[in-house]
């Protein structure tokens, strides 16, 4: 355990020293993975389905404000959908505008949540998002998580229905719009996932804010159980055809990631808890103080030993010494 704490202190020190370089690098990596996944799942427009374009866009996003990543990703999605169908692009644009209004109104600093939610879905670990946001943020993060969920299910629905949409070229425009909107709004899996994520974020946040011992650990366990329960009940009620084994394994893996987050963000020693009571002219104060677990990082000291050779005095030096002694 001590070695882990020492490694944690080293990582914090490295991050503090090279933060100005690490933040752009992190934004570049997140942007690059996000844009690659968009192209891999859609890829209808050949002009932007290019690794060079992805590299240039990711490099540009690394030096821009964080929310610029969301705008570029939305533009890529709309571009691919425009190549597939103009109606798809119009519906996606209207949906993105609505989500941007909600996002910039309630949680404008949660760029990572919006971007990482679809990425975690594609990596089969989506349930880490609600648990992590309940630990690190506020219930308003449910809006950002909901935007990420909607984007993922939108892309998945378009990818699944691209053949049917392409065959509807001769149909009326209103029929295609109705097909798209009904398919998005009547997606039972998306609705159940939104309910599970929202409930998990709120529950984890409320429990980890309590003053009881091990509140973060209890919040992680409770959030994982509630997430699984809502998803399974939703599958029974709406027949979402989800993988029960995938839900359980994904939630367990997400809970383990949340434990790692807890280690770096909230690592305390409950055995040294102190309860203090004091008062002033107007109030009584009851304070519970829980110390953080810290360890001093060992500092390496390098000791240099310089060996100097002694040289015999020259004959001239001896003569000078003799003269000075005779004068005395």
BALOBA-1460 file (C-alpha; in Angstrom, 3 decimals):
// residues 328
<rec num="1" residu="x" x="0.000" y="0.000" z="0.000"/>
<rec num="2" residu="x" x="2.853" y="2.346" z="0.809"/>
<rec num="3" residu="x" x="4.350" y="1.843" z="-2.626"/>
<rec num="4" residu="x" x="1.009" y="2.772" z="-4.208"/>
<rec num="5" residu="x" x="0.840" y="5.951" z="-2.149"/>
<rec num="6" residu="x" x="4.391" y="6.837" z="-3.148"/>
<rec num="7" residu="x" x="3.515" y="6.237" z="-6.808"/>
<rec num="8" residu="x" x="0.466" y="8.457" z="-6.369"/>
<rec num="9" residu="x" x="2.598" y="11.282" z="-4.990"/>
<rec num="10" residu="x" x="5.068" y="10.900" z="-7.840"/>
<rec num="11" residu="x" x="2.250" y="11.049" z="-10.414"/>
<rec num="12" residu="x" x="0.820" y="14.177" z="-8.814"/>
<rec num="13" residu="x" x="4.243" y="15.792" z="-8.798"/>
<rec num="14" residu="x" x="4.834" y="14.932" z="-12.454"/>
<rec num="15" residu="x" x="1.394" y="16.233" z="-13.420"/>
<rec num="16" residu="x" x="1.952" y="19.494" z="-11.547"/>
<rec num="17" residu="x" x="5.320" y="19.985" z="-13.196"/>
<rec num="18" residu="x" x="4.252" y="19.173" z="-16.784"/>
<rec num="19" residu="x" x="0.583" y="20.178" z="-16.673"/>
<rec num="20" residu="x" x="0.992" y="22.709" z="-19.471"/>
<rec num="21" residu="x" x="2.068" y="19.878" z="-21.798"/>
<rec num="22" residu="x" x="-0.075" y="17.030" z="-20.464"/>
<rec num="23" residu="x" x="-3.443" y="18.785" z="-20.872"/>
<rec num="24" residu="x" x="-3.034" y="19.422" z="-24.642"/>
<rec num="25" residu="x" x="-1.725" y="15.869" z="-25.049"/>
<rec num="26" residu="x" x="-4.755" y="14.462" z="-23.235"/>
<rec num="27" residu="x" x="-7.146" y="16.540" z="-25.351"/>
<rec num="28" residu="x" x="-5.368" y="15.346" z="-28.475"/>
<rec num="29" residu="x" x="-5.705" y="11.677" z="-27.496"/>
<rec num="30" residu="x" x="-9.386" y="11.999" z="-26.548"/>
<rec num="31" residu="x" x="-10.176" y="13.895" z="-29.743"/>
<rec num="32" residu="x" x="-8.238" y="11.447" z="-31.891"/>
<rec num="33" residu="x" x="-10.022" y="8.392" z="-30.449"/>
<rec num="34" residu="x" x="-13.421" y="10.098" z="-30.675"/>
<rec num="35" residu="x" x="-12.998" y="11.119" z="-34.314"/>
<rec num="36" residu="x" x="-11.641" y="7.703" z="-35.259"/>
<rec num="37" residu="x" x="-14.671" y="5.974" z="-33.741"/>
<rec num="38" residu="x" x="-17.068" y="8.342" z="-35.516"/>
<rec num="39" residu="x" x="-15.440" y="7.556" z="-38.855"/>
<rec num="40" residu="x" x="-15.351" y="3.834" z="-38.100"/>
<rec num="41" residu="x" x="-19.057" y="3.670" z="-37.201"/>
<rec num="42" residu="x" x="-20.353" y="5.977" z="-39.940"/>
<rec num="43" residu="x" x="-17.819" y="6.608" z="-42.680"/>
<rec num="44" residu="x" x="-20.313" y="7.624" z="-45.373"/>
<rec num="45" residu="x" x="-18.352" y="10.681" z="-46.549"/>
<rec num="46" residu="x" x="-15.013" y="9.637" z="-48.007"/>
<rec num="47" residu="x" x="-13.527" y="13.134" z="-47.860"/>
<rec num="48" residu="x" x="-13.478" y="13.189" z="-44.056"/>
<rec num="49" residu="x" x="-13.046" y="9.446" z="-43.546"/>
<rec num="50" residu="x" x="-9.299" y="9.901" z="-43.633"/>
<rec num="51" residu="x" x="-6.672" y="9.381" z="-40.955"/>
<rec num="52" residu="x" x="-4.857" y="12.562" z="-42.014"/>
<rec num="53" residu="x" x="-8.032" y="14.619" z="-41.510"/>
<rec num="54" residu="x" x="-8.520" y="13.023" z="-38.088"/>
<rec num="55" residu="x" x="-4.941" y="13.858" z="-37.072"/>
<rec num="56" residu="x" x="-5.255" y="17.478" z="-38.185"/>
<rec num="57" residu="x" x="-8.593" y="17.935" z="-36.394"/>
<rec num="58" residu="x" x="-7.314" y="16.304" z="-33.197"/>
<rec num="59" residu="x" x="-4.180" y="18.443" z="-33.245"/>
<rec num="60" residu="x" x="-6.303" y="21.549" z="-33.711"/>
<rec num="61" residu="x" x="-8.570" y="20.543" z="-30.801"/>
<rec num="62" residu="x" x="-5.581" y="20.066" z="-28.496"/>
<rec num="63" residu="x" x="-4.895" y="23.833" z="-28.558"/>
<rec num="64" residu="x" x="-8.510" y="25.001" z="-28.573"/>
<rec num="65" residu="x" x="-10.982" y="25.262" z="-25.663"/>
<rec num="66" residu="x" x="-12.278" y="21.925" z="-24.410"/>
<rec num="67" residu="x" x="-15.818" y="22.312" z="-25.768"/>
<rec num="68" residu="x" x="-14.417" y="22.728" z="-29.279"/>
<rec num="69" residu="x" x="-13.985" y="18.936" z="-29.353"/>
<rec num="70" residu="x" x="-17.765" y="18.460" z="-29.060"/>
<rec num="71" residu="x" x="-18.451" y="20.901" z="-31.894"/>
<rec num="72" residu="x" x="-15.950" y="19.206" z="-34.236"/>
<rec num="73" residu="x" x="-17.317" y="15.746" z="-33.386"/>
<rec num="74" residu="x" x="-20.884" y="16.925" z="-34.081"/>
<rec num="75" residu="x" x="-19.747" y="18.404" z="-37.400"/>
<rec num="76" residu="x" x="-18.167" y="15.084" z="-38.382"/>
<rec num="77" residu="x" x="-21.363" y="13.194" z="-37.547"/>
<rec num="78" residu="x" x="-23.515" y="15.636" z="-39.535"/>
<rec num="79" residu="x" x="-21.116" y="15.469" z="-42.478"/>
<rec num="80" residu="x" x="-21.312" y="11.678" z="-42.637"/>
<rec num="81" residu="x" x="-25.104" y="11.716" z="-42.282"/>
<rec num="82" residu="x" x="-25.396" y="14.325" z="-45.037"/>
<rec num="83" residu="x" x="-23.536" y="11.956" z="-47.357"/>
<rec num="84" residu="x" x="-26.064" y="9.262" z="-46.450"/>
<rec num="85" residu="x" x="-29.235" y="11.361" z="-46.520"/>
<rec num="86" residu="x" x="-30.144" y="15.000" z="-46.212"/>
<rec num="87" residu="x" x="-33.013" y="14.118" z="-43.872"/>
<rec num="88" residu="x" x="-30.626" y="12.312" z="-41.511"/>
<rec num="89" residu="x" x="-28.378" y="15.366" z="-41.384"/>
<rec num="90" residu="x" x="-31.323" y="17.692" z="-40.651"/>
<rec num="91" residu="x" x="-32.639" y="15.479" z="-37.825"/>
<rec num="92" residu="x" x="-29.144" y="15.126" z="-36.331"/>
<rec num="93" residu="x" x="-28.554" y="18.890" z="-36.559"/>
<rec num="94" residu="x" x="-31.830" y="19.641" z="-34.750"/>
<rec num="95" residu="x" x="-31.005" y="17.063" z="-32.085"/>
<rec num="96" residu="x" x="-27.494" y="18.439" z="-31.582"/>
<rec num="97" residu="x" x="-28.785" y="21.996" z="-31.254"/>
<rec num="98" residu="x" x="-31.247" y="20.900" z="-28.569"/>
<rec num="99" residu="x" x="-28.540" y="19.023" z="-26.691"/>
<rec num="100" residu="x" x="-26.128" y="21.953" z="-26.941"/>
<rec num="101" residu="x" x="-28.744" y="24.246" z="-25.391"/>
<rec num="102" residu="x" x="-29.179" y="21.879" z="-22.450"/>
<rec num="103" residu="x" x="-25.472" y="21.161" z="-22.139"/>
<rec num="104" residu="x" x="-24.250" y="24.778" z="-22.165"/>
<rec num="105" residu="x" x="-27.071" y="25.735" z="-19.791"/>
<rec num="106" residu="x" x="-26.538" y="23.117" z="-17.071"/>
<rec num="107" residu="x" x="-23.070" y="21.543" z="-17.393"/>
<rec num="108" residu="x" x="-20.774" y="23.471" z="-19.765"/>
<rec num="109" residu="x" x="-17.625" y="22.126" z="-18.087"/>
<rec num="110" residu="x" x="-18.399" y="18.443" z="-18.621"/>
<rec num="111" residu="x" x="-16.894" y="18.076" z="-22.073"/>
<rec num="112" residu="x" x="-15.209" y="14.807" z="-21.113"/>
<rec num="113" residu="x" x="-18.533" y="13.276" z="-20.077"/>
<rec num="114" residu="x" x="-20.163" y="13.975" z="-23.449"/>
<rec num="115" residu="x" x="-17.164" y="12.673" z="-25.393"/>
<rec num="116" residu="x" x="-16.216" y="9.726" z="-23.181"/>
<rec num="117" residu="x" x="-19.754" y="8.319" z="-22.864"/>
<rec num="118" residu="x" x="-19.984" y="7.088" z="-26.489"/>
<rec num="119" residu="x" x="-16.346" y="5.968" z="-26.314"/>
<rec num="120" residu="x" x="-17.077" y="3.900" z="-23.200"/>
<rec num="121" residu="x" x="-20.121" y="2.392" z="-24.922"/>
<rec num="122" residu="x" x="-17.941" y="1.261" z="-27.823"/>
<rec num="123" residu="x" x="-15.383" y="-0.088" z="-25.323"/>
<rec num="124" residu="x" x="-18.182" y="-2.026" z="-23.525"/>
<rec num="125" residu="x" x="-17.659" y="-0.192" z="-20.209"/>
<rec num="126" residu="x" x="-20.350" y="2.534" z="-20.322"/>
<rec num="127" residu="x" x="-21.438" y="2.153" z="-16.706"/>
<rec num="128" residu="x" x="-18.253" y="3.735" z="-15.381"/>
<rec num="129" residu="x" x="-19.591" y="7.130" z="-16.487"/>
<rec num="130" residu="x" x="-22.554" y="7.476" z="-14.058"/>
<rec num="131" residu="x" x="-20.597" y="6.062" z="-11.109"/>
<rec num="132" residu="x" x="-17.565" y="8.274" z="-11.782"/>
<rec num="133" residu="x" x="-19.688" y="11.400" z="-12.311"/>
<rec num="134" residu="x" x="-21.582" y="10.745" z="-9.098"/>
<rec num="135" residu="x" x="-18.241" y="10.619" z="-7.279"/>
<rec num="136" residu="x" x="-16.520" y="13.563" z="-8.948"/>
<rec num="137" residu="x" x="-19.280" y="15.943" z="-9.988"/>
<rec num="138" residu="x" x="-22.849" y="17.046" z="-9.231"/>
<rec num="139" residu="x" x="-26.269" y="15.788" z="-10.415"/>
<rec num="140" residu="x" x="-26.141" y="18.279" z="-13.300"/>
<rec num="141" residu="x" x="-23.666" y="15.894" z="-14.934"/>
<rec num="142" residu="x" x="-26.680" y="13.739" z="-15.737"/>
<rec num="143" residu="x" x="-27.398" y="16.204" z="-18.573"/>
<rec num="144" residu="x" x="-23.933" y="15.657" z="-20.078"/>
<rec num="145" residu="x" x="-24.183" y="11.890" z="-19.667"/>
<rec num="146" residu="x" x="-27.630" y="11.949" z="-21.305"/>
<rec num="147" residu="x" x="-26.200" y="13.841" z="-24.291"/>
<rec num="148" residu="x" x="-23.494" y="11.214" z="-24.692"/>
<rec num="149" residu="x" x="-26.037" y="8.388" z="-24.457"/>
<rec num="150" residu="x" x="-28.283" y="9.989" z="-27.091"/>
<rec num="151" residu="x" x="-25.343" y="10.496" z="-29.464"/>
<rec num="152" residu="x" x="-24.318" y="6.856" z="-29.121"/>
<rec num="153" residu="x" x="-27.811" y="5.499" z="-29.754"/>
<rec num="154" residu="x" x="-28.309" y="7.935" z="-32.650"/>
<rec num="155" residu="x" x="-25.159" y="6.695" z="-34.385"/>
<rec num="156" residu="x" x="-26.048" y="3.066" z="-33.634"/>
<rec num="157" residu="x" x="-29.569" y="3.509" z="-35.040"/>
<rec num="158" residu="x" x="-28.349" y="5.220" z="-38.215"/>
<rec num="159" residu="x" x="-25.723" y="2.526" z="-38.724"/>
<rec num="160" residu="x" x="-28.332" y="-0.191" z="-38.271"/>
<rec num="161" residu="x" x="-30.875" y="1.476" z="-40.575"/>
<rec num="162" residu="x" x="-28.629" y="2.854" z="-43.322"/>
<rec num="163" residu="x" x="-29.820" y="0.261" z="-45.845"/>
<rec num="164" residu="x" x="-33.473" y="1.059" z="-45.207"/>
<rec num="165" residu="x" x="-32.794" y="4.793" z="-45.388"/>
<rec num="166" residu="x" x="-30.930" y="4.432" z="-48.668"/>
<rec num="167" residu="x" x="-33.824" y="2.479" z="-50.168"/>
<rec num="168" residu="x" x="-36.314" y="5.213" z="-49.256"/>
<rec num="169" residu="x" x="-34.957" y="7.701" z="-51.784"/>
<rec num="170" residu="x" x="-38.167" y="7.612" z="-53.804"/>
<rec num="171" residu="x" x="-40.398" y="7.977" z="-50.771"/>
<rec num="172" residu="x" x="-41.829" y="11.222" z="-49.509"/>
<rec num="173" residu="x" x="-39.583" y="13.391" z="-47.398"/>
<rec num="174" residu="x" x="-42.093" y="13.430" z="-44.548"/>
<rec num="175" residu="x" x="-42.102" y="9.629" z="-44.444"/>
<rec num="176" residu="x" x="-38.328" y="9.539" z="-44.020"/>
<rec num="177" residu="x" x="-38.444" y="12.187" z="-41.298"/>
<rec num="178" residu="x" x="-41.134" y="10.207" z="-39.494"/>
<rec num="179" residu="x" x="-39.088" y="7.032" z="-39.772"/>
<rec num="180" residu="x" x="-36.038" y="8.704" z="-38.256"/>
<rec num="181" residu="x" x="-37.834" y="10.527" z="-35.444"/>
<rec num="182" residu="x" x="-39.922" y="7.519" z="-34.448"/>
<rec num="183" residu="x" x="-36.862" y="5.299" z="-34.440"/>
<rec num="184" residu="x" x="-35.001" y="7.663" z="-32.117"/>
<rec num="185" residu="x" x="-37.829" y="8.546" z="-29.743"/>
<rec num="186" residu="x" x="-39.169" y="4.987" z="-29.485"/>
<rec num="187" residu="x" x="-35.796" y="3.462" z="-28.684"/>
<rec num="188" residu="x" x="-36.600" y="1.666" z="-25.437"/>
<rec num="189" residu="x" x="-32.978" y="0.763" z="-24.792"/>
<rec num="190" residu="x" x="-31.961" y="4.413" z="-24.896"/>
<rec num="191" residu="x" x="-34.772" y="5.445" z="-22.546"/>
<rec num="192" residu="x" x="-33.910" y="2.736" z="-19.998"/>
<rec num="193" residu="x" x="-30.207" y="3.638" z="-20.174"/>
<rec num="194" residu="x" x="-30.996" y="7.322" z="-19.617"/>
<rec num="195" residu="x" x="-33.081" y="6.437" z="-16.550"/>
<rec num="196" residu="x" x="-30.351" y="4.161" z="-15.178"/>
<rec num="197" residu="x" x="-27.582" y="6.715" z="-15.678"/>
<rec num="198" residu="x" x="-29.582" y="9.560" z="-14.146"/>
<rec num="199" residu="x" x="-30.614" y="7.538" z="-11.085"/>
<rec num="200" residu="x" x="-27.079" y="6.228" z="-10.582"/>
<rec num="201" residu="x" x="-25.467" y="9.676" z="-10.749"/>
<rec num="202" residu="x" x="-27.942" y="11.165" z="-8.270"/>
<rec num="203" residu="x" x="-27.719" y="8.219" z="-5.838"/>
<rec num="204" residu="x" x="-23.918" y="8.051" z="-5.873"/>
<rec num="205" residu="x" x="-23.690" y="11.803" z="-5.359"/>
<rec num="206" residu="x" x="-26.098" y="11.778" z="-2.394"/>
<rec num="207" residu="x" x="-24.378" y="8.867" z="-0.642"/>
<rec num="208" residu="x" x="-20.803" y="10.059" z="-1.110"/>
<rec num="209" residu="x" x="-21.791" y="13.446" z="0.372"/>
<rec num="210" residu="x" x="-22.829" y="11.787" z="3.662"/>
<rec num="211" residu="x" x="-20.559" y="12.070" z="6.688"/>
<rec num="212" residu="x" x="-20.616" y="8.363" z="7.490"/>
<rec num="213" residu="x" x="-17.477" y="6.262" z="7.259"/>
<rec num="214" residu="x" x="-16.611" y="4.697" z="3.892"/>
<rec num="215" residu="x" x="-19.278" y="6.766" z="2.150"/>
<rec num="216" residu="x" x="-17.471" y="6.656" z="-1.208"/>
<rec num="217" residu="x" x="-17.171" y="2.863" z="-1.135"/>
<rec num="218" residu="x" x="-20.832" y="2.496" z="-0.190"/>
<rec num="219" residu="x" x="-21.769" y="4.937" z="-2.965"/>
<rec num="220" residu="x" x="-19.868" y="2.878" z="-5.547"/>
<rec num="221" residu="x" x="-21.544" y="-0.373" z="-4.466"/>
<rec num="222" residu="x" x="-25.017" y="1.194" z="-4.274"/>
<rec num="223" residu="x" x="-24.617" y="2.887" z="-7.651"/>
<rec num="224" residu="x" x="-23.518" y="-0.363" z="-9.297"/>
<rec num="225" residu="x" x="-26.471" y="-2.275" z="-7.818"/>
<rec num="226" residu="x" x="-29.017" y="0.381" z="-8.796"/>
<rec num="227" residu="x" x="-27.595" y="0.560" z="-12.315"/>
<rec num="228" residu="x" x="-27.898" y="-3.199" z="-12.793"/>
<rec num="229" residu="x" x="-31.365" y="-3.319" z="-11.231"/>
<rec num="230" residu="x" x="-32.815" y="-0.544" z="-13.428"/>
<rec num="231" residu="x" x="-31.333" y="-2.027" z="-16.594"/>
<rec num="232" residu="x" x="-32.652" y="-5.507" z="-15.803"/>
<rec num="233" residu="x" x="-36.106" y="-4.251" z="-14.811"/>
<rec num="234" residu="x" x="-36.199" y="-2.148" z="-17.966"/>
<rec num="235" residu="x" x="-35.333" y="-5.209" z="-20.010"/>
<rec num="236" residu="x" x="-38.196" y="-7.148" z="-18.428"/>
<rec num="237" residu="x" x="-40.706" y="-4.345" z="-18.946"/>
<rec num="238" residu="x" x="-39.728" y="-3.092" z="-22.410"/>
<rec num="239" residu="x" x="-37.840" y="-6.085" z="-23.870"/>
<rec num="240" residu="x" x="-34.706" y="-4.122" z="-24.707"/>
<rec num="241" residu="x" x="-32.828" y="-7.371" z="-25.502"/>
<rec num="242" residu="x" x="-29.730" y="-6.407" z="-23.565"/>
<rec num="243" residu="x" x="-27.063" y="-8.890" z="-22.530"/>
<rec num="244" residu="x" x="-27.511" y="-9.669" z="-18.832"/>
<rec num="245" residu="x" x="-23.978" y="-11.034" z="-18.573"/>
<rec num="246" residu="x" x="-22.622" y="-7.955" z="-20.334"/>
<rec num="247" residu="x" x="-24.446" y="-5.670" z="-17.910"/>
<rec num="248" residu="x" x="-23.144" y="-7.494" z="-14.831"/>
<rec num="249" residu="x" x="-19.550" y="-7.835" z="-16.046"/>
<rec num="250" residu="x" x="-19.484" y="-4.263" z="-17.367"/>
<rec num="251" residu="x" x="-20.833" y="-2.896" z="-14.085"/>
<rec num="252" residu="x" x="-18.302" y="-4.846" z="-12.021"/>
<rec num="253" residu="x" x="-15.440" y="-3.613" z="-14.199"/>
<rec num="254" residu="x" x="-16.804" y="-0.060" z="-13.979"/>
<rec num="255" residu="x" x="-16.962" y="-0.319" z="-10.184"/>
<rec num="256" residu="x" x="-13.299" y="-1.375" z="-10.119"/>
<rec num="257" residu="x" x="-12.377" y="1.675" z="-12.187"/>
<rec num="258" residu="x" x="-14.385" y="3.794" z="-9.732"/>
<rec num="259" residu="x" x="-12.318" y="2.323" z="-6.874"/>
<rec num="260" residu="x" x="-9.153" y="3.487" z="-8.659"/>
<rec num="261" residu="x" x="-10.709" y="6.942" z="-9.002"/>
<rec num="262" residu="x" x="-11.490" y="6.913" z="-5.284"/>
<rec num="263" residu="x" x="-7.869" y="6.042" z="-4.486"/>
<rec num="264" residu="x" x="-6.594" y="9.113" z="-6.317"/>
<rec num="265" residu="x" x="-9.370" y="11.509" z="-5.312"/>
<rec num="266" residu="x" x="-10.570" y="10.508" z="-1.829"/>
<rec num="267" residu="x" x="-8.139" y="8.305" z="0.080"/>
<rec num="268" residu="x" x="-8.638" y="8.829" z="3.824"/>
<rec num="269" residu="x" x="-7.835" y="7.015" z="7.076"/>
<rec num="270" residu="x" x="-11.032" y="6.433" z="9.039"/>
<rec num="271" residu="x" x="-9.114" y="4.869" z="11.936"/>
<rec num="272" residu="x" x="-7.825" y="8.341" z="12.911"/>
<rec num="273" residu="x" x="-11.181" y="10.116" z="12.710"/>
<rec num="274" residu="x" x="-11.648" y="12.932" z="15.214"/>
<rec num="275" residu="x" x="-14.900" y="14.547" z="16.332"/>
<rec num="276" residu="x" x="-14.612" y="18.097" z="17.603"/>
<rec num="277" residu="x" x="-17.218" y="20.234" z="19.317"/>
<rec num="278" residu="x" x="-16.954" y="23.969" z="19.875"/>
<rec num="279" residu="x" x="-19.223" y="26.987" z="20.106"/>
<rec num="280" residu="x" x="-19.423" y="30.723" z="19.651"/>
<rec num="281" residu="x" x="-21.998" y="33.299" z="20.685"/>
<rec num="282" residu="x" x="-24.621" y="32.075" z="18.227"/>
<rec num="283" residu="x" x="-23.927" y="28.435" z="17.261"/>
<rec num="284" residu="x" x="-22.712" y="25.059" z="18.467"/>
<rec num="285" residu="x" x="-20.415" y="23.309" z="15.997"/>
<rec num="286" residu="x" x="-19.979" y="19.549" z="15.675"/>
<rec num="287" residu="x" x="-17.099" y="18.766" z="13.327"/>
<rec num="288" residu="x" x="-15.949" y="15.383" z="12.094"/>
<rec num="289" residu="x" x="-12.360" y="15.454" z="10.820"/>
<rec num="290" residu="x" x="-11.041" y="12.535" z="8.751"/>
<rec num="291" residu="x" x="-7.330" y="12.792" z="7.857"/>
<rec num="292" residu="x" x="-6.098" y="12.063" z="4.372"/>
<rec num="293" residu="x" x="-3.704" y="9.206" z="3.781"/>
<rec num="294" residu="x" x="-0.422" y="10.749" z="2.742"/>
<rec num="295" residu="x" x="3.136" y="9.525" z="2.615"/>
<rec num="296" residu="x" x="6.344" y="11.420" z="2.110"/>
<rec num="297" residu="x" x="8.077" y="10.557" z="-1.121"/>
<rec num="298" residu="x" x="11.683" y="9.546" z="-0.573"/>
<rec num="299" residu="x" x="14.201" y="11.890" z="-2.094"/>
<rec num="300" residu="x" x="17.279" y="10.450" z="-3.671"/>
<rec num="301" residu="x" x="20.510" y="12.111" z="-2.687"/>
<rec num="302" residu="x" x="23.545" y="11.731" z="-4.871"/>
<rec num="303" residu="x" x="26.828" y="12.125" z="-3.060"/>
<rec num="304" residu="x" x="29.870" y="12.999" z="-5.133"/>
<rec num="305" residu="x" x="33.348" y="12.148" z="-3.976"/>
<rec num="306" residu="x" x="36.115" y="14.034" z="-5.763"/>
<rec num="307" residu="x" x="39.565" y="12.482" z="-5.318"/>
<rec num="308" residu="x" x="42.389" y="14.995" z="-5.641"/>
<rec num="309" residu="x" x="45.952" y="13.860" z="-6.132"/>
<rec num="310" residu="x" x="48.631" y="15.453" z="-4.001"/>
<rec num="311" residu="x" x="51.546" y="16.830" z="-5.955"/>
<rec num="312" residu="x" x="55.045" y="17.251" z="-4.556"/>
<rec num="313" residu="x" x="56.272" y="20.861" z="-4.311"/>
<rec num="314" residu="x" x="58.650" y="21.782" z="-7.080"/>
<rec num="315" residu="x" x="62.277" y="22.790" z="-6.522"/>
<rec num="316" residu="x" x="61.408" y="26.440" z="-7.218"/>
<rec num="317" residu="x" x="58.779" y="26.397" z="-4.519"/>
<rec num="318" residu="x" x="61.270" y="24.905" z="-2.041"/>
<rec num="319" residu="x" x="63.791" y="27.660" z="-2.859"/>
<rec num="320" residu="x" x="61.175" y="30.344" z="-2.289"/>
<rec num="321" residu="x" x="60.272" y="28.815" z="1.055"/>
<rec num="322" residu="x" x="63.987" y="28.799" z="2.056"/>
<rec num="323" residu="x" x="64.417" y="32.455" z="1.188"/>
<rec num="324" residu="x" x="61.360" y="33.518" z="3.172"/>
<rec num="325" residu="x" x="62.536" y="31.607" z="6.238"/>
<rec num="326" residu="x" x="66.081" y="33.134" z="6.027"/>
<rec num="327" residu="x" x="64.634" y="36.651" z="5.880"/>
<rec num="328" residu="x" x="62.688" y="35.982" z="9.034"/>
